[in-house]
Amino acid sequence: MARAATTSDAFNAIAEPQRRDILALLRTGERPVSDLAQELGMSQPGASKHLRVLREVGLVRVRGVGKQRLYGLDARGLRPIHEWVGGFEQFWNESFDRLDAYVQDLKQTAPVPDLEQTGSVPDLEQTGSVPDLEQTQQEE
């Protein structure tokens, strides 16, 4: 199956890490291409190319202010991605709920032994391996 062009949809457009970085920078507001290029350590033509792709899929908008072009985030274009990822939210919530239930079962059925009484772990405070935090804070 042939891969779709990067300008066909938001999924393909954000597959490129530098485009995701551009979107992250635009969350704070509109910026000219020169600022984006400098912030990301890329050439201005390279940044312009990425912005063109993001604009074509509807993730970025551009407006002219005098001779300058300001690019801004158009988060509405991220809706298909948000909806797709949201489909996995139930999976993760259920997984974390099962993990939490398992941990709670472990706590109830197998209490943790007092390690100082078992002698299997040395008292680090007496060996001098760990500084006394209260004394350190008082000295400061």
HELIX and SHEET records of a PDB file:
HELIX    1   1 ALA A   10  ALA A   13  1                                   4    
HELIX    2   2 PRO A   17  LEU A   26  1                                  10    
HELIX    3   3 VAL A   33  LEU A   40  1                                   8    
HELIX    4   4 GLN A   44  GLU A   56  1                                  13    
HELIX    5   5 ALA A   75  LEU A   78  5                                   4    
HELIX    6   6 ARG A   79  GLY A   86  1                                   8    
HELIX    7   7 GLU A   89  THR A  109  1                                  21    
HELIX    8   8 LEU A  115  THR A  118  1                                   4    
HELIX    9   9 LEU A  124  THR A  127  1                                   4    
HELIX   10  10 LEU A  133  GLU A  139  1                                   7    
SHEET    1   A 3 ARG A  31  PRO A  32  0                                        
SHEET    2   A 3 GLN A  68  LEU A  73 -1                                        
SHEET    3   A 3 VAL A  60  VAL A  65 -1                                        
END                                                                             
